Amino acid sequence: MFSYEDRAEILSACKYVSGVIPEDSWDQKVGDVKKYNVDIFAMGDDWVGKFDFLSEHTKVVYLPRTSGISTTEIKSVMTSFKEEKLFEVRNVMGHLTRLIDTL
């Protein structure tokens, strides 16, 4: 839903985040942890256990989901918003076409 730049800006705004590293491949994590001297690797708890292999290089923390916030719900709202706007634009275009036809 959001570009990498937008997501990085959102994460960087958190006072606990000192850096955001772009991911080009799943295999780069160990190298990035070493290269950027990462103290803590944080990930949502829906990924529990998937990044434990990084524990030998940095502290791995799985953060609990925020109650009442759902990415799926956000995507659904954004999609319906887009569809509503598209319908609105089509409706306006129809009115303009009819107006032009009467002129």
N, CA, C and O of each residue as an XYZ file, in Angstrom:
412
protein
N       0.818     -1.196      0.000
C       0.000      0.000      0.000
C       0.864      1.263      0.000
O       0.482      2.286     -0.567
N       2.041      1.176      0.648
C       2.918      2.332      0.755
C       4.269      2.000      0.143
O       4.718      0.855      0.186
N       4.905      3.000     -0.421
C       6.242      2.791     -0.997
C       7.243      2.541      0.127
O       6.976      2.837      1.291
N       8.403      1.990     -0.241
C       9.458      1.778      0.752
C       9.806      3.101      1.434
O       9.962      3.148      2.655
N       9.926      4.166      0.659
C      10.298      5.466      1.218
C       9.290      5.926      2.271
O       9.674      6.427      3.327
N       8.003      5.753      1.978
C       6.970      6.146      2.943
C       7.044      5.286      4.204
O       6.953      5.803      5.318
N       7.210      3.971      4.028
C       7.303      3.084      5.197
C       8.538      3.396      6.024
O       8.476      3.400      7.253
N       9.670      3.660      5.358
C      10.903      3.991      6.070
C      10.735      5.288      6.863
O      11.223      5.403      7.987
N      10.047      6.254      6.276
C       9.805      7.527      6.972
C       8.920      7.312      8.201
O       9.172      7.887      9.260
N       7.903      6.499      8.057
C       7.011      6.206      9.184
C       7.793      5.528     10.308
O       7.679      5.917     11.471
N       8.582      4.520      9.964
C       9.367      3.817     10.985
C      10.422      4.723     11.612
O      10.634      4.685     12.824
N      11.073      5.527     10.800
C      12.117      6.426     11.309
C      11.568      7.461     12.281
O      12.303      7.979     13.121
N      10.275      7.762     12.167
C       9.655      8.734     13.060
C       9.512      8.186     14.483
O       9.308      8.949     15.427
N       9.618      6.874     14.630
C       9.536      6.251     15.959
C      10.832      6.533     16.711
O      11.919      6.305     16.179
N      10.726      7.023     17.929
C      11.929      7.415     18.673
C      12.840      6.234     19.004
O      14.008      6.436     19.336
N      12.329      5.014     18.920
C      13.126      3.841     19.228
C      13.852      3.278     18.008
O      14.658      2.355     18.134
N      13.570      3.829     16.838
C      14.180      3.340     15.600
C      15.326      4.271     15.212
O      15.124      5.467     15.002
N      16.529      3.707     15.119
C      17.683      4.531     14.748
C      18.062      4.349     13.286
O      18.898      5.089     12.766
N      17.460      3.378     12.622
C      17.760      3.179     11.214
C      16.832      2.158     10.584
O      16.347      1.237     11.242
N      16.597      2.342      9.296
C      15.772      1.421      8.519
C      16.616      0.973      7.331
O      17.155      1.800      6.596
N      16.726     -0.336      7.150
C      17.579     -0.883      6.097
C      16.707     -1.470      4.990
O      15.874     -2.337      5.254
N      16.890     -1.005      3.751
C      16.097     -1.570      2.645
C      16.475     -3.029      2.414
O      17.642     -3.408      2.513
N      15.474     -3.830      2.107
C      15.727     -5.255      1.873
C      15.560     -5.576      0.398
O      14.491     -5.388     -0.183
N      16.649     -6.069     -0.198
C      16.613     -6.477     -1.595
C      16.451     -7.983     -1.730
O      15.946     -8.480     -2.737
N      16.894     -8.715     -0.683
C      16.734    -10.171     -0.685
C      16.714    -10.680      0.752
O      17.238    -10.040      1.663
N      16.099    -11.843      0.933
C      16.008    -12.445      2.269
C      17.388    -12.824      2.800
O      17.586    -12.908      4.012
N      18.326    -13.051      1.912
C      19.648    -13.539      2.317
C      20.577    -12.457      2.848
O      21.679    -12.771      3.299
N      20.175    -11.218      2.809
C      21.077    -10.126      3.177
C      21.084     -9.809      4.674
O      21.909     -9.010      5.117
N      20.198    -10.405      5.458
C      20.013    -10.002      6.849
C      21.284    -10.096      7.692
O      21.641     -9.126      8.362
N      21.968    -11.225      7.678
C      23.179    -11.378      8.484
C      24.211    -10.330      8.075
O      24.832     -9.699      8.929
N      24.391    -10.150      6.782
C      25.342     -9.146      6.292
C      24.969     -7.741      6.731
O      25.839     -6.958      7.114
N      23.690     -7.415      6.680
C      23.235     -6.086      7.111
C      23.437     -5.882      8.609
O      23.862     -4.813      9.046
N      23.130     -6.916      9.390
C      23.308     -6.827     10.846
C      24.767     -6.516     11.172
O      25.059     -5.694     12.040
N      25.676     -7.183     10.464
C      27.104     -6.941     10.684
C      27.534     -5.575     10.129
O      28.218     -4.810     10.809
N      27.133     -5.284      8.906
C      27.533     -4.042      8.227
C      27.081     -2.800      8.981
O      27.844     -1.845      9.122
N      25.834     -2.810      9.468
C      25.270     -1.630     10.130
C      25.352     -1.710     11.654
O      24.813     -0.855     12.356
N      26.033     -2.748     12.161
C      26.221     -2.907     13.598
C      24.879     -2.837     14.348
O      24.728     -2.091     15.315
N      23.931     -3.621     13.881
C      22.568     -3.621     14.420
C      22.561     -4.191     15.836
O      23.051     -5.295     16.074
N      21.997     -3.422     16.774
C      21.898     -3.873     18.170
C      20.660     -4.737     18.387
O      20.708     -5.736     19.105
N      19.550     -4.344     17.758
C      18.283     -5.054     17.927
C      17.602     -5.194     16.568
O      17.449     -4.219     15.832
N      17.199     -6.413     16.251
C      16.416     -6.692     15.058
C      14.994     -6.926     15.537
O      14.738     -7.880     16.272
N      14.067     -6.069     15.132
C      12.679     -6.164     15.587
C      11.768     -6.584     14.443
O      11.921     -6.147     13.302
N      10.806     -7.455     14.789
C       9.869     -7.972     13.799
C       8.566     -8.276     14.509
O       8.560     -8.555     15.708
N       7.468     -8.225     13.782
C       6.164     -8.541     14.361
C       6.096     -9.983     14.838
O       6.749    -10.863     14.278
N       5.295    -10.222     15.885
C       5.252    -11.560     16.472
C       4.567    -12.606     15.600
O       4.521    -13.783     15.959
N       4.034    -12.179     14.455
C       3.525    -13.173     13.517
C       4.689    -13.884     12.816
O       4.474    -14.840     12.071
N       5.912    -13.421     13.053
C       7.120    -14.027     12.487
C       7.954    -14.751     13.545
O       9.116    -15.069     13.295
N       7.376    -15.018     14.730
C       8.125    -15.644     15.827
C       8.879    -16.878     15.341
O       8.311    -17.765     14.703
N      10.170    -16.910     15.659
C      11.031    -18.038     15.318
C      11.699    -17.953     13.963
O      12.714    -18.609     13.732
N      11.147    -17.157     13.063
C      11.666    -17.104     11.689
C      13.028    -16.410     11.589
O      13.765    -16.624     10.627
N      13.360    -15.580     12.581
C      14.620    -14.837     12.514
C      15.549    -15.157     13.687
O      16.484    -14.408     13.972
N      15.283    -16.267     14.358
C      16.120    -16.673     15.482
C      17.569    -16.903     15.061
O      18.477    -16.791     15.884
N      17.792    -17.224     13.783
C      19.156    -17.438     13.287
C      20.022    -16.180     13.424
O      21.250    -16.262     13.387
N      19.380    -15.022     13.583
C      20.140    -13.779     13.754
C      20.623    -13.585     15.189
O      21.440    -12.703     15.456
N      20.123    -14.405     16.112
C      20.441    -14.254     17.533
C      21.929    -14.350     17.836
O      22.395    -13.782     18.824
N      22.671    -15.053     17.010
C      24.115    -15.149     17.245
C      24.840    -13.859     16.841
O      26.027    -13.704     17.124
N      24.134    -12.936     16.183
C      24.730    -11.688     15.713
C      24.144    -10.445     16.377
O      24.815     -9.417     16.469
N      22.895    -10.533     16.841
C      22.210     -9.381     17.424
C      21.044     -9.868     18.284
O      20.693    -11.047     18.261
N      20.458     -8.960     19.027
C      19.275     -9.307     19.814
C      18.064     -9.293     18.879
O      17.849     -8.330     18.144
N      17.278    -10.368     18.915
C      16.078    -10.475     18.083
C      14.868    -10.294     18.988
O      14.719    -10.988     19.994
N      14.004     -9.350     18.617
C      12.809     -9.053     19.399
C      11.592     -9.187     18.498
O      11.538     -8.614     17.410
N      10.613     -9.957     18.973
C       9.348    -10.091     18.249
C       8.314     -9.242     18.978
O       7.988     -9.502     20.136
N       7.807     -8.234     18.296
C       6.869     -7.295     18.899
C       5.432     -7.782     18.740
O       5.053     -8.281     17.680
N       4.623     -7.635     19.812
C       3.224     -8.054     19.714
C       2.450     -7.146     18.776
O       2.773     -5.970     18.610
N       1.433     -7.714     18.175
C       0.563     -6.922     17.289
C      -0.157     -5.866     18.111
O      -0.434     -6.064     19.294
N      -0.452     -4.758     17.479
C      -1.197     -3.689     18.136
C      -2.680     -4.013     18.045
O      -3.233     -4.160     16.956
N      -3.309     -4.119     19.197
C      -4.728     -4.454     19.240
C      -5.551     -3.409     18.497
O      -5.343     -2.206     18.658
N      -6.480     -3.882     17.689
C      -7.376     -2.972     16.978
C      -6.832     -2.430     15.676
O      -7.518     -1.674     14.987
N      -5.601     -2.804     15.322
C      -5.020     -2.335     14.053
C      -4.726     -3.550     13.192
O      -4.023     -4.470     13.610
N      -5.270     -3.540     11.987
C      -5.115     -4.661     11.075
C      -4.686     -4.149      9.710
O      -5.365     -3.313      9.115
N      -3.569     -4.646      9.216
C      -3.106     -4.267      7.885
C      -4.148     -4.658      6.843
O      -4.396     -3.919      5.890
N      -4.752     -5.825      7.036
C      -5.788     -6.283      6.107
C      -6.946     -5.297      6.084
O      -7.478     -4.980      5.021
N      -7.336     -4.811      7.264
C      -8.427     -3.843      7.335
C      -8.033     -2.518      6.676
O      -8.841     -1.913      5.971
N      -6.815     -2.073      6.899
C      -6.335     -0.832      6.283
C      -6.365     -0.970      4.761
O      -6.825     -0.067      4.062
N      -5.875     -2.102      4.248
C      -5.885     -2.336      2.804
C      -7.313     -2.332      2.265
O      -7.577     -1.778      1.198
N      -8.225     -2.948      2.999
C      -9.619     -2.997      2.579
C     -10.216     -1.597      2.505
O     -10.905     -1.262      1.541
N      -9.953     -0.781      3.519
C     -10.461      0.591      3.535
C      -9.862      1.383      2.383
O     -10.573      2.116      1.695
N      -8.551      1.239      2.169
C      -7.892      1.969      1.088
C      -8.464      1.545     -0.261
O      -8.680      2.390     -1.129
N      -8.710      0.261     -0.449
C      -9.260     -0.234     -1.699
C     -10.660      0.319     -1.916
O     -10.983      0.776     -3.012
N     -11.499      0.282     -0.873
C     -12.859      0.793     -1.033
C     -12.838      2.296     -1.264
O     -13.657      2.829     -2.013
N     -11.887      2.983     -0.613
C     -11.754      4.422     -0.830
C     -11.438      4.691     -2.291
O     -12.031      5.577     -2.906
N     -10.522      3.941     -2.839
C     -10.155      4.113     -4.242
C     -11.357      3.846     -5.145
O     -11.611      4.592     -6.090
N     -12.100      2.765     -4.844
C     -13.258      2.425     -5.660
C     -14.333      3.509     -5.563
O     -14.968      3.852     -6.560
N     -14.533      4.049     -4.342
C     -15.512      5.130     -4.169
C     -15.097      6.364     -4.956
O     -15.930      7.001     -5.601
N     -13.830      6.701     -4.905
C     -13.335      7.870     -5.639
C     -13.466      7.649     -7.136
O     -13.840      8.561     -7.874
N     -13.158      6.441     -7.581
C     -13.285      6.131     -9.000
C     -14.741      6.266     -9.436
O     -15.013      6.826    -10.498
N     -15.676      5.767     -8.641
C     -17.094      5.894     -8.934
C     -17.484      7.372     -8.982
O     -18.233      7.801     -9.859
N     -16.960      8.145     -8.021
C     -17.267      9.580     -7.968
C     -16.758     10.294     -9.225
O     -17.461     11.121     -9.805
N     -15.540      9.967     -9.633
C     -14.967     10.583    -10.835
C     -15.788     10.207    -12.060
O     -16.077     11.061    -12.899
N     -16.168      8.931    -12.170
C     -16.991      8.488    -13.307
C     -18.337      9.214    -13.308
O     -18.835      9.604    -14.364
N     -18.918      9.393    -12.131
C     -20.189     10.074    -12.000
C     -20.065     11.529    -12.465
O     -20.915     12.020    -13.208
N     -19.020     12.205    -12.033
C     -18.791     13.592    -12.435
C     -18.574     13.664    -13.941
O     -19.093     14.559    -14.606
N     -17.798     12.709    -14.481
C     -17.547     12.694    -15.924
C     -18.856     12.516    -16.695
O     -19.049     13.122    -17.749
N     -19.748     11.686    -16.168
C     -21.055     11.485    -16.799
C     -21.851     12.774    -16.819
O     -22.463     13.112    -17.832
N     -21.847     13.503    -15.699
C     -22.555     14.784    -15.628
C     -21.952     15.782    -16.617
O     -22.681     16.490    -17.312
N     -20.624     15.835    -16.678
C     -19.963     16.762    -17.599
C     -20.286     16.420    -19.053
O     -20.519     17.311    -19.869
N     -20.299     15.128    -19.370
C     -20.623     14.694    -20.728
C     -22.037     15.119    -21.102
O     -22.273     15.632    -22.195
N     -22.976     14.898    -20.179
C     -24.370     15.294    -20.453
C     -24.487     16.826    -20.602
O     -25.244     17.318    -21.439
N     -23.740     17.553    -19.793
C     -23.744     19.009    -19.863
C     -23.207     19.481    -21.224
O     -23.781     20.365    -21.860
N     -22.117     18.884    -21.642
C     -21.509     19.233    -22.940
C     -22.476     18.899    -24.068
O     -22.628     19.676    -25.011
N     -23.130     17.744    -23.972
C     -24.092     17.345    -25.009
C     -25.246     18.340    -25.131
O     -25.737     18.579    -26.234
N     -25.681     18.918    -24.022
C     -26.802     19.863    -24.063
C     -26.370     21.227    -24.604
O     -27.195     22.003    -25.087
N     -25.093     21.505    -24.520
C     -24.604     22.801    -25.024
C     -24.452     22.700    -26.519
O     -24.053     23.668    -27.166
